[in-house]
Amino acid sequence: MARQIARGAEPPLTSIISIRALTAEQAAKRLPVLVDATVTFRNSRQSNLIANDGREGIYVAVPEGMGAELKLGSRIRIEGVTQPGGFLPIIECRHITHLGDGVPPPPKRIDAAELFSPSLDCQWVEVAAVMTGVVWHDNSLVITAEISGWTVRLLVPTGEDAVQKASQLMQRPVTIRGVVGSVFNSQRQLAGRHFFVASFDQIVPSEAPAPEGEPRLTPVNELLRSDSNSSTRVRVRGVVTHTTDDGLYMRGEGGSIFVHAAVKGLALGTRVEAEALPQSLRFVRSYAPPG
């Protein structure tokens, strides 16, 4: 049951759409909120979450230690007040009631033309993409993806098998189900996009094309002057000369190349083999010559 509202108090806002419609000045008045919604993203390392009431999504600032049992699909009742947030209004939560577990609402299907619409902030969506690389940031794995030429980042909670799962997705067409996040400036203007993805289960490979067989082994110097297009896979070998948060540099026959790699801990001098589309090679296995 919802907590009783004091007589004479302002009635709470009960829908996310009404909260998102507030101006920053109105939201700063800390208007009361009482909303039933479903969790669409929660990082187990943080208390804060994103919720959707079936029509709209919103960021919810949750006190540390509250709602630790919540997960994707949890149904909740949020009691709190409005805050202006950095981009659109948010909820400052004071109490959460866990109403039970379930599934998130059907995601909204979007395409590249809608990607930078400000109204998509915090929305639960589904979009086609191609996984292109990985970046290590604050001990978390961030996946880069391409959506019709636009590069976005996927923030995915990591586990022990995160690197293996990310490697299996590289250079593959997938469907992403996640929450749209916004990069914004001090004027509350949209500057970029990322996606909050609850788990690797929400990155679903599209139907695989017919097997092409193992690509021909290509010398690095030939690759650097070839006209290989985006649909032609290549395979190269070389020696690791430098590593970064999102890959490694490989010295091969007649030249060097950067490899987007979901791998850490390779020592300099390690011989490796990589296979991918020419624009974004990925590490697939260590290589050592016979004998």
C-alpha positions as CSV (number, residue, x, y, z in Angstrom):
1,M,0.0,0.0,0.0
2,A,1.2,3.5,-0.7
3,R,2.0,5.7,2.3
4,Q,-0.7,8.1,3.3
5,I,-0.3,11.7,2.1
6,A,-0.6,14.4,4.7
7,R,-3.8,16.4,4.5
8,G,-3.2,19.6,2.6
9,A,0.0,18.3,0.9
10,E,0.3,18.7,-2.8
11,P,-0.9,15.4,-4.6
12,P,2.0,13.4,-6.0
13,L,2.9,13.0,-9.7
14,T,1.9,9.5,-10.6
15,S,3.2,9.1,-14.2
16,I,6.7,9.4,-15.6
17,I,5.5,11.4,-18.6
18,S,4.2,14.1,-16.2
19,I,7.6,14.3,-14.5
20,R,9.6,14.5,-17.8
21,A,7.3,17.3,-18.9
22,L,8.5,19.5,-16.1
23,T,10.9,22.3,-16.7
24,A,14.2,22.3,-14.8
25,E,12.9,25.1,-12.6
26,Q,9.7,23.2,-11.8
27,A,11.5,19.9,-11.1
28,A,13.9,21.8,-8.7
29,K,10.8,22.5,-6.4
30,R,11.1,18.8,-5.3
31,L,7.5,18.0,-6.2
32,P,6.2,14.7,-4.6
33,V,6.2,11.6,-6.7
34,L,4.4,8.2,-6.4
35,V,5.0,6.0,-9.4
36,D,4.6,2.3,-10.2
37,A,7.2,1.1,-12.8
38,T,9.5,-1.7,-13.9
39,V,13.3,-1.7,-13.6
40,T,14.9,-1.6,-17.0
41,F,18.5,-1.2,-15.8
42,R,20.3,-1.5,-12.5
43,N,24.1,-2.0,-12.1
44,S,24.7,-4.2,-9.2
45,R,27.7,-2.0,-8.2
46,Q,25.4,1.0,-7.8
47,S,22.1,1.9,-6.1
48,N,20.8,4.1,-8.8
49,L,18.5,2.6,-11.5
50,I,16.3,3.3,-14.5
51,A,12.6,2.5,-14.5
52,N,9.8,2.5,-17.1
53,D,6.1,2.7,-16.4
54,G,5.0,1.3,-19.7
55,R,5.1,4.6,-21.5
56,E,8.2,6.5,-20.5
57,G,11.5,5.9,-18.7
58,I,13.3,7.9,-16.0
59,Y,16.5,7.9,-14.0
60,V,16.0,7.2,-10.3
61,A,18.6,8.3,-7.7
62,V,18.4,5.7,-4.9
63,P,20.0,6.0,-1.5
64,E,22.9,3.6,-1.0
65,G,21.9,0.2,0.2
66,M,18.2,0.6,-0.8
67,G,16.8,-1.9,-3.3
68,A,19.7,-4.2,-3.4
69,E,17.5,-7.1,-4.5
70,L,16.1,-5.3,-7.5
71,K,17.0,-6.5,-11.1
72,L,15.8,-6.2,-14.7
73,G,12.1,-6.7,-14.7
74,S,11.5,-6.0,-11.0
75,R,8.2,-4.2,-10.4
76,I,8.5,-1.3,-8.0
77,R,6.6,1.5,-6.4
78,I,8.8,4.7,-6.1
79,E,8.1,7.3,-3.5
80,G,10.2,10.5,-3.7
81,V,10.6,14.0,-5.1
82,T,11.5,15.5,-8.4
83,Q,15.0,16.9,-9.3
84,P,16.1,18.7,-12.4
85,G,18.8,16.3,-13.3
86,G,21.6,17.2,-15.7
87,F,19.6,16.7,-18.9
88,L,15.9,15.9,-18.1
89,P,14.1,15.7,-14.8
90,I,14.8,12.7,-12.5
91,I,13.4,11.1,-9.4
92,E,15.1,11.4,-6.0
93,C,13.9,8.3,-4.4
94,R,13.1,8.2,-0.7
95,H,11.4,4.8,-0.5
96,I,11.0,1.8,-2.8
97,T,8.5,-1.0,-2.5
98,H,9.4,-4.2,-4.3
99,L,6.1,-5.4,-5.8
100,G,7.5,-8.6,-7.3
101,D,9.6,-9.8,-10.3
102,G,8.5,-9.8,-13.9
103,V,9.7,-8.7,-17.3
104,P,10.4,-5.3,-18.8
105,P,7.8,-3.8,-21.2
106,P,8.2,-4.5,-24.9
107,P,11.1,-2.3,-26.1
108,K,10.5,0.5,-28.6
109,R,12.1,-0.4,-32.0
110,I,14.3,2.5,-33.2
111,D,16.6,3.2,-36.1
112,A,19.5,5.6,-36.7
113,A,17.3,8.4,-37.8
114,E,15.8,8.5,-34.2
115,L,19.1,7.9,-32.4
116,F,19.7,11.6,-31.4
117,S,16.1,12.5,-30.5
118,P,16.3,14.1,-26.9
119,S,13.0,12.3,-26.0
120,L,14.8,8.9,-26.2
121,D,16.7,9.6,-23.0
122,C,16.1,6.7,-20.5
123,Q,13.8,4.9,-22.9
124,W,13.8,1.1,-23.2
125,V,14.6,0.4,-26.8
126,E,15.7,-2.2,-29.4
127,V,18.0,-1.3,-32.2
128,A,20.1,-3.1,-34.8
129,A,23.9,-2.7,-34.6
130,V,27.3,-4.2,-35.3
131,M,29.7,-4.8,-32.5
132,T,33.1,-3.2,-33.4
133,G,35.4,-3.0,-30.3
134,V,35.9,-2.9,-26.6
135,V,37.4,-0.3,-24.2
136,W,38.4,-1.0,-20.6
137,H,37.3,1.9,-18.3
138,D,37.6,1.9,-14.5
139,N,37.9,-1.9,-14.6
140,S,34.6,-2.2,-16.6
141,L,34.2,-3.4,-20.1
142,V,32.6,-0.9,-22.5
143,I,31.6,-2.2,-25.9
144,T,31.6,0.0,-28.9
145,A,29.0,-0.6,-31.6
146,E,28.0,1.0,-34.9
147,I,24.5,1.9,-35.8
148,S,24.3,2.9,-39.4
149,G,27.6,4.7,-39.3
150,W,27.2,6.2,-35.8
151,T,29.4,4.9,-33.0
152,V,27.9,4.4,-29.6
153,R,29.1,2.8,-26.4
154,L,27.3,0.0,-24.5
155,L,27.8,-0.1,-20.7
156,V,27.4,-3.7,-19.7
157,P,27.9,-5.0,-16.1
158,T,30.9,-7.3,-16.2
159,G,31.5,-10.8,-14.8
160,E,34.2,-13.4,-15.0
161,D,33.2,-14.4,-18.6
162,A,32.7,-10.9,-19.9
163,V,35.8,-10.9,-22.1
164,Q,34.9,-14.2,-23.7
165,K,31.3,-13.1,-24.4
166,A,32.5,-9.8,-25.8
167,S,35.0,-11.6,-28.1
168,Q,32.2,-13.8,-29.5
169,L,30.2,-10.7,-30.4
170,M,32.8,-8.7,-32.2
171,Q,32.1,-7.9,-35.9
172,R,28.7,-9.5,-35.7
173,P,25.3,-7.9,-36.5
174,V,23.2,-7.9,-33.3
175,T,20.0,-6.6,-31.8
176,I,20.6,-4.5,-28.7
177,R,18.0,-4.2,-26.0
178,G,18.8,-1.5,-23.5
179,V,18.2,1.9,-22.1
180,V,19.3,5.0,-24.0
181,G,21.7,7.2,-22.1
182,S,22.6,10.8,-22.9
183,V,25.9,12.6,-23.0
184,F,25.1,16.3,-22.3
185,N,26.9,19.6,-21.7
186,S,26.5,22.3,-19.1
187,Q,23.6,23.9,-21.1
188,R,21.6,20.6,-20.8
189,Q,22.2,20.0,-24.5
190,L,22.5,16.5,-26.0
191,A,26.1,15.8,-27.1
192,G,26.2,12.0,-27.6
193,R,24.6,8.6,-26.9
194,H,25.4,5.5,-25.0
195,F,23.3,2.5,-24.0
196,F,22.8,0.9,-20.6
197,V,22.6,-2.9,-21.2
198,A,21.5,-5.1,-18.3
199,S,23.5,-8.1,-19.4
200,F,25.0,-9.9,-22.5
201,D,21.6,-11.7,-22.8
202,Q,20.3,-8.3,-24.1
203,I,22.8,-8.3,-27.0
204,V,21.2,-10.9,-29.4
205,P,23.2,-12.0,-32.5
206,S,21.2,-11.7,-35.7
207,E,20.8,-14.7,-38.0
208,A,24.3,-15.7,-39.1
209,P,25.1,-15.6,-42.8
210,A,26.2,-18.7,-44.7
211,P,29.6,-19.9,-43.6
212,E,32.4,-18.3,-45.6
213,G,35.2,-20.5,-44.5
214,E,38.4,-19.3,-42.9
215,P,39.6,-16.0,-44.5
216,R,42.9,-16.1,-46.5
217,L,46.0,-15.2,-44.4
218,T,47.0,-11.7,-45.6
219,P,50.3,-10.0,-45.0
220,V,49.9,-6.7,-43.1
221,N,51.6,-4.7,-45.8
222,E,49.2,-6.1,-48.4
223,L,46.2,-5.3,-46.2
224,L,47.4,-1.7,-45.8
225,R,47.4,-1.1,-49.5
226,S,44.5,-3.3,-50.5
227,D,40.9,-2.2,-51.4
228,S,39.2,-4.7,-49.1
229,N,35.6,-3.6,-48.5
230,S,33.5,-3.8,-45.4
231,S,32.1,-7.2,-46.3
232,T,35.4,-8.9,-46.9
233,R,36.9,-10.6,-43.8
234,V,40.7,-10.8,-43.4
235,R,43.2,-12.7,-41.3
236,V,46.6,-11.4,-40.2
237,R,49.5,-12.5,-38.0
238,G,52.1,-10.6,-36.1
239,V,53.8,-9.7,-32.8
240,V,52.3,-7.5,-30.1
241,T,54.3,-4.3,-29.8
242,H,52.0,-2.2,-27.6
243,T,48.7,-2.6,-25.7
244,T,45.9,-0.1,-24.9
245,D,42.6,-0.1,-23.0
246,D,40.7,-1.0,-26.2
247,G,43.2,-3.2,-28.1
248,L,46.7,-3.8,-29.2
249,Y,49.3,-2.9,-31.9
250,M,50.6,-5.7,-34.0
251,R,53.7,-5.8,-36.1
252,G,53.3,-8.1,-39.1
253,E,54.9,-8.6,-42.5
254,G,55.9,-5.2,-43.8
255,G,53.9,-3.0,-41.4
256,S,51.9,-2.6,-38.2
257,I,48.2,-2.5,-37.5
258,F,45.9,-1.8,-34.6
259,V,43.5,-4.6,-33.4
260,H,40.4,-3.8,-31.4
261,A,40.6,-6.6,-28.8
262,A,38.5,-7.9,-26.0
263,V,41.6,-9.2,-24.2
264,K,44.0,-8.1,-21.5
265,G,47.3,-9.1,-20.2
266,L,49.1,-10.0,-23.5
267,A,52.9,-9.6,-23.0
268,L,54.8,-7.6,-25.6
269,G,56.3,-9.9,-28.1
270,T,53.4,-12.4,-28.0
271,R,52.6,-13.8,-31.5
272,V,48.9,-13.4,-32.3
273,E,46.5,-14.0,-35.1
274,A,43.5,-11.8,-35.8
275,E,40.5,-12.1,-38.0
276,A,37.8,-9.5,-38.8
277,L,36.5,-6.9,-41.2
278,P,39.4,-4.6,-42.3
279,Q,38.2,-1.6,-40.4
280,S,38.1,-3.2,-37.0
281,L,40.3,-6.3,-36.5
282,R,39.6,-8.3,-33.4
283,F,41.9,-10.7,-31.5
284,V,40.8,-14.4,-31.9
285,R,43.7,-16.6,-30.7
286,S,47.4,-16.7,-29.8
287,Y,49.6,-18.0,-32.6
288,A,52.9,-19.7,-32.3
289,P,54.8,-21.2,-35.4
290,P,55.3,-25.0,-35.5
291,G,58.2,-26.3,-33.5
